[in-house]
Amino acid sequence: FVPWTPAQAAAARRRLSQDLDRLCTGCGYCRGCPAGVPIPPLMMAYNLKLLGGGDDGIRRALRYEWGRAPADAARCTACGACEAVCTQTLPVIARLRHVAAL
């Protein structure tokens, strides 16, 4: 084991902080989509892409963990209600579009 220098440790902390700040926390404030989109499970599945699972990670999570399909995201009308209440200020609409295209 080679210990990190203080600069390496600080860089790792910054990177982790940035990566984790991009994740949906699953708070559920986005529930109640006017178009009936089940946003929380779709966003939680998208987290897997950010954590290195890629689009296959999203597909697997939707199918096996959430019982959902990418088509669920296609119902998004981009009204912005979800983004207005997102505590993480995430680009929910863009992520739903990405999931819908899978």
TORNURO-694245 format. One record per residue: residue in three letters; x, y, z of N, C-alpha, C, O in turn. Coordinates in Angstrom, 1 decimal, padded with zeros to 4 digits. Last residue first. Example, Ala and Ser with C-alpha at 12.3 -4.5 7.8 and 13.67 -1.06 7.14 Angstrom:
! residues 2
REC res     nx     ny     nz    cax    cay    caz     cx     cy     cz     ox     oy     oz
REC SER  012.8 -002.2  007.1  013.7 -001.1  007.1  012.9  000.0  007.9  013.4  001.1  008.0
REC ALA  013.2 -005.7  007.8  012.3 -004.5  007.8  013.2 -003.3  007.8  014.2 -003.3  008.5
This chain:
! residues 102
REC res     nx     ny     nz    cax    cay    caz     cx     cy     cz     ox     oy     oz
REC LEU -033.4  004.4 -024.8 -032.7  003.1 -024.7 -033.5  001.9 -025.4 -033.1  000.8 -025.4
REC ALA -034.8  006.7 -024.7 -034.1  006.4 -026.0 -033.4  005.0 -025.9 -032.9  004.6 -027.0
REC ALA -035.6  007.0 -022.1 -036.6  006.7 -023.1 -036.0  006.3 -024.4 -036.6  005.5 -025.1
REC VAL -033.2  007.8 -020.9 -033.7  006.5 -020.6 -034.7  006.1 -021.7 -034.7  005.0 -022.1
REC HIS -032.9  010.4 -022.0 -031.9  009.4 -022.3 -032.4  008.0 -022.0 -032.2  007.1 -022.8
REC ARG -035.2  011.6 -021.0 -035.1  011.5 -022.4 -034.0  010.4 -022.8 -034.2  009.6 -023.7
REC LEU -034.5  011.6 -018.3 -035.7  010.8 -018.7 -035.6  010.6 -020.3 -036.0  009.5 -020.8
REC ARG -032.4  013.4 -018.4 -032.2  012.0 -018.0 -033.3  011.1 -018.4 -033.1  010.0 -018.9
REC ALA -033.7  015.7 -019.1 -032.6  015.2 -019.9 -032.4  013.7 -019.6 -032.2  012.9 -020.5
REC ILE -035.3  016.0 -016.8 -035.9  015.8 -018.1 -034.9  015.2 -019.1 -035.2  014.3 -019.8
REC VAL -033.5  016.3 -014.7 -034.4  015.2 -014.7 -034.9  014.9 -016.1 -034.9  013.8 -016.6
REC PRO -030.8  017.4 -013.8 -031.4  017.5 -015.1 -032.4  016.4 -015.4 -032.1  015.5 -016.2
REC LEU -031.1  018.3 -010.3 -030.7  017.4 -011.4 -031.4  017.7 -012.7 -032.5  018.2 -012.6
REC THR -031.2  019.5 -007.7 -031.2  020.3 -009.0 -030.6  019.5 -010.1 -029.8  019.9 -010.9
REC GLN -031.7  018.0 -005.6 -030.3  017.9 -006.1 -030.1  018.8 -007.3 -029.0  018.8 -007.9
REC THR -034.4  018.3 -005.1 -033.5  018.9 -004.1 -032.0  018.8 -004.5 -031.2  019.5 -004.0
REC CYS -036.7  019.2 -007.4 -035.6  018.3 -007.2 -034.6  019.0 -006.2 -034.0  020.1 -006.5
REC VAL -038.8  020.8 -008.2 -038.8  020.4 -006.8 -037.6  019.5 -006.5 -037.4  019.0 -005.3
REC ALA -038.4  021.4 -010.8 -038.6  022.5 -009.9 -038.5  022.1 -008.5 -038.3  022.9 -007.6
REC GLU -038.2  019.0 -012.1 -037.0  019.7 -011.9 -037.2  020.9 -010.9 -036.2  021.3 -010.2
REC CYS -040.9  018.3 -012.1 -040.0  017.5 -011.4 -038.7  018.3 -011.1 -038.2  018.2 -010.0
REC ALA -042.1  020.2 -013.8 -042.5  020.1 -012.4 -041.5  019.4 -011.6 -041.3  019.7 -010.4
REC GLY -041.4  020.3 -016.5 -040.5  020.9 -015.6 -040.9  020.8 -014.1 -040.2  021.3 -013.3
REC CYS -042.6  019.2 -018.7 -043.3  020.3 -018.1 -042.4  021.0 -017.1 -042.6  022.2 -016.8
REC ALA -041.9  017.1 -020.5 -041.0  018.2 -020.2 -041.6  019.4 -019.6 -041.2  020.5 -019.9
REC THR -043.5  014.9 -020.6 -043.9  016.1 -021.5 -043.0  017.3 -021.3 -043.2  018.3 -021.9
REC CYS -042.8  011.5 -020.6 -042.4  012.8 -020.1 -042.8  013.9 -021.1 -042.5  013.8 -022.3
REC ARG -043.1  009.0 -021.6 -044.4  009.8 -021.4 -044.1  011.2 -020.9 -045.0  012.0 -020.7
REC ALA -040.7  007.8 -021.7 -041.1  008.5 -022.9 -042.4  009.3 -022.7 -042.8  010.1 -023.6
REC ALA -040.4  006.3 -019.4 -039.8  007.7 -019.4 -040.3  008.5 -020.6 -040.2  009.7 -020.6
REC ASP -041.5  003.9 -020.1 -042.1  004.7 -019.1 -041.6  006.1 -019.1 -042.4  007.1 -018.8
REC ALA -039.7  002.8 -021.9 -040.9  003.5 -022.5 -041.6  004.3 -021.4 -042.3  005.2 -021.7
REC PRO -037.9  001.4 -020.4 -037.6  002.7 -020.9 -038.7  003.5 -021.4 -038.8  004.7 -021.3
REC ALA -039.9 -000.1 -017.7 -039.3 -000.2 -019.1 -038.9  001.2 -019.5 -039.5  002.2 -019.0
REC ARG -039.8 -001.9 -014.6 -040.1 -000.8 -015.4 -039.5 -001.0 -016.8 -038.6 -001.9 -017.0
REC GLY -039.1 -003.3 -012.3 -040.2 -003.8 -013.1 -040.7 -002.7 -014.0 -041.9 -002.6 -014.2
REC TRP -036.8 -002.7 -010.7 -038.0 -001.8 -010.6 -039.2 -002.3 -011.4 -040.3 -001.7 -011.3
REC GLU -035.0 -004.7 -011.1 -035.2 -004.2 -009.8 -036.5 -003.4 -009.6 -037.1 -003.4 -008.6
REC TYR -035.1 -005.6 -013.8 -035.1 -006.6 -012.7 -035.3 -006.0 -011.3 -035.7 -006.7 -010.4
REC ARG -035.5 -003.3 -015.5 -036.2 -004.6 -015.7 -036.3 -005.4 -014.4 -037.3 -005.9 -014.0
REC LEU -033.9 -001.3 -014.4 -035.4 -001.0 -014.7 -036.1 -002.4 -014.8 -037.2 -002.5 -014.3
REC ALA -031.5 -002.5 -014.2 -032.1 -002.0 -013.0 -033.6 -001.8 -013.3 -034.5 -002.2 -012.5
REC ARG -030.9 -003.1 -017.0 -031.0 -004.2 -016.0 -031.8 -003.7 -014.7 -032.7 -004.4 -014.2
REC ARG -030.8 -000.5 -018.1 -031.8 -001.5 -018.5 -032.0 -002.6 -017.5 -033.1 -003.0 -017.2
REC ILE -028.7  000.7 -016.6 -030.0  001.2 -016.5 -031.1  000.2 -016.9 -032.1  000.0 -016.2
REC GLY -026.6 -001.0 -017.4 -027.0 -000.9 -016.0 -028.4 -000.3 -015.8 -029.1 -000.8 -015.0
REC ASP -026.5 -000.4 -020.1 -026.9 -001.7 -019.7 -027.3 -001.8 -018.2 -028.2 -002.5 -017.8
REC ASP -025.4  002.2 -020.0 -026.8  002.0 -020.4 -027.3  000.6 -020.0 -028.5  000.5 -019.7
REC GLY -023.2  002.1 -017.1 -023.6  002.4 -018.5 -025.1  002.2 -018.7 -025.9  002.0 -017.8
REC GLY -022.1  001.7 -014.6 -022.9  000.6 -015.2 -023.3  000.8 -016.6 -023.8 -000.1 -017.3
REC GLY -021.0  003.9 -013.3 -020.1  003.0 -014.2 -020.8  001.9 -014.8 -020.2  001.1 -015.5
REC LEU -022.6  005.6 -012.0 -021.7  004.8 -011.2 -020.9  003.8 -012.0 -020.2  002.9 -011.4
REC LEU -024.3  006.5 -014.0 -023.3  007.4 -013.4 -022.2  006.7 -012.6 -021.1  007.1 -012.4
REC LYS -025.9  004.3 -014.3 -025.1  004.8 -015.4 -023.9  005.6 -014.9 -022.8  005.5 -015.3
REC LEU -027.2  004.2 -011.9 -026.2  003.1 -012.2 -025.3  003.5 -013.4 -024.2  003.1 -013.5
REC ASN -028.9  006.3 -012.0 -027.7  006.4 -011.1 -026.7  005.4 -011.5 -025.5  005.6 -011.4
REC TYR -031.0  005.4 -013.5 -030.0  006.2 -014.2 -028.7  006.4 -013.3 -027.6  006.5 -013.8
REC ALA -032.4  004.2 -011.5 -031.8  003.3 -012.5 -030.7  004.1 -013.2 -029.7  003.6 -013.5
REC MET -033.3  006.4 -010.2 -032.5  005.5 -009.5 -031.7  004.6 -010.4 -030.6  004.3 -010.2
REC MET -035.0  007.5 -012.2 -033.8  008.2 -011.8 -032.8  007.3 -011.0 -031.6  007.4 -011.2
REC LEU -037.0  005.5 -012.3 -036.2  005.8 -013.5 -034.9  006.5 -013.2 -033.9  006.3 -013.7
REC PRO -038.0  005.6 -009.7 -037.3  004.4 -010.1 -036.5  004.7 -011.4 -035.4  004.1 -011.6
REC PRO -039.0  008.5 -009.7 -038.0  008.0 -008.8 -037.3  006.7 -009.3 -036.1  006.6 -009.3
REC ILE -041.0  008.7 -011.9 -039.7  009.3 -012.0 -038.7  008.7 -011.0 -037.6  008.4 -011.4
REC PRO -043.2  007.5 -013.7 -042.7  007.0 -012.4 -041.2  007.5 -012.2 -040.3  006.7 -012.4
REC VAL -045.4  009.8 -015.1 -044.1  009.2 -015.2 -043.6  008.7 -013.8 -043.6  009.6 -012.9
REC GLY -047.8  011.2 -015.3 -047.8  009.8 -014.7 -046.5  009.1 -014.9 -046.5  007.9 -014.7
REC ALA -047.8  013.8 -016.0 -048.0  012.8 -017.1 -047.9  011.4 -016.6 -048.0  010.4 -017.4
REC PRO -047.4  015.1 -013.5 -048.7  015.3 -014.2 -048.9  014.3 -015.4 -050.1  013.9 -015.7
REC CYS -045.9  013.2 -010.9 -045.7  013.7 -012.3 -047.1  013.9 -013.0 -047.9  012.9 -013.0
REC GLY -045.7  012.3 -008.4 -046.9  013.0 -008.7 -046.7  013.7 -010.1 -047.3  014.8 -010.3
REC ARG -042.3  012.8 -007.2 -043.5  012.0 -007.4 -044.7  012.8 -007.7 -044.7  014.0 -007.4
REC CYS -040.2  014.4 -006.6 -040.7  014.4 -008.0 -041.9  013.5 -008.2 -042.4  013.4 -009.3
REC TYR -039.5  013.7 -004.0 -040.2  015.0 -004.2 -040.8  015.1 -005.6 -041.7  015.8 -005.9
REC GLY -038.0  011.5 -003.5 -039.4  011.3 -003.9 -040.1  012.6 -004.1 -041.3  012.6 -004.4
REC CYS -035.3  011.0 -002.9 -036.1  011.7 -002.0 -037.6  011.6 -002.3 -038.4  011.6 -001.4
REC GLY -033.2  009.7 -004.3 -034.5  009.0 -004.1 -035.4  009.7 -003.1 -036.2  009.0 -002.5
REC THR -031.0  011.1 -005.0 -031.0  010.5 -003.7 -032.3  009.7 -003.4 -032.4  009.1 -002.3
REC CYS -029.2  010.8 -008.0 -030.5  011.0 -007.4 -030.5  010.4 -006.0 -030.0  009.2 -005.9
REC LEU -025.9  012.2 -008.3 -026.8  011.1 -008.1 -028.2  011.5 -007.6 -028.3  012.5 -006.8
REC ARG -024.2  014.3 -008.4 -024.9  014.1 -009.6 -025.9  012.9 -009.4 -026.7  012.7 -010.4
REC ASP -022.8  014.2 -006.0 -023.7  015.3 -006.2 -024.6  015.1 -007.4 -025.6  015.7 -007.5
REC LEU -021.0  012.1 -006.5 -022.1  011.8 -005.7 -023.2  012.9 -005.8 -024.4  012.7 -005.6
REC ASP -019.1  013.5 -008.2 -019.9  012.3 -008.7 -021.1  012.1 -007.8 -022.2  011.8 -008.4
REC GLN -018.1  015.5 -006.4 -018.8  015.8 -007.7 -019.6  014.7 -008.2 -020.8  014.9 -008.6
REC SER -017.1  013.8 -004.4 -018.1  014.8 -004.1 -018.9  015.2 -005.3 -020.1  015.3 -005.3
REC LEU -015.1  012.4 -005.8 -016.2  011.7 -005.2 -017.4  012.7 -004.9 -018.5  012.3 -005.1
REC ARG -013.4  014.6 -006.5 -014.0  013.8 -007.5 -015.3  013.0 -007.0 -016.3  013.0 -007.6
REC ARG -012.6  015.6 -004.0 -013.4  016.5 -004.9 -014.1  015.6 -006.0 -015.3  015.9 -006.3
REC ARG -011.3  013.3 -003.0 -012.4  013.8 -002.3 -013.3  014.7 -003.2 -014.5  014.6 -003.2
REC ALA -009.2  013.2 -004.9 -010.1  012.1 -004.8 -011.4  012.5 -004.1 -012.5  012.2 -004.5
REC ALA -007.8  015.6 -004.3 -008.4  015.4 -005.6 -009.5  014.2 -005.6 -010.5  014.4 -006.2
REC ALA -007.0  015.0 -001.7 -007.9  016.1 -001.9 -008.6  016.0 -003.3 -009.8  016.3 -003.4
REC ALA -005.2  012.9 -002.2 -006.4  012.7 -001.3 -007.5  013.8 -001.6 -008.7  013.5 -001.7
REC GLN -003.3  014.2 -003.7 -004.1  013.1 -004.3 -005.3  012.9 -003.5 -006.4  012.6 -004.1
REC ALA -002.3  016.1 -001.8 -003.0  016.5 -003.0 -003.8  015.5 -003.7 -004.9  015.7 -004.2
REC PRO -001.2  014.4  000.2 -002.4  015.2  000.5 -003.1  015.8 -000.7 -004.3  015.9 -000.7
REC THR -000.7  011.2 -001.4 -000.2  012.5 -000.9 -001.4  013.3 -000.6 -002.5  013.0 -001.0
REC TRP -001.5  008.0 -000.2 -001.7  009.1 -001.1 -001.0  010.3 -000.5 -000.9  010.5  000.7
REC PRO  000.7  005.2  000.5 -000.2  006.2  000.9 -000.3  007.4 -000.1  000.6  007.7 -000.8
REC VAL  000.6  002.1 -001.0  001.4  003.4 -001.0  000.4  004.5 -000.6 -000.6  004.7 -001.3
REC PHE  000.8 -001.2  000.0  000.0  000.0  000.0  000.9  001.2  000.0  001.8  001.4  000.8
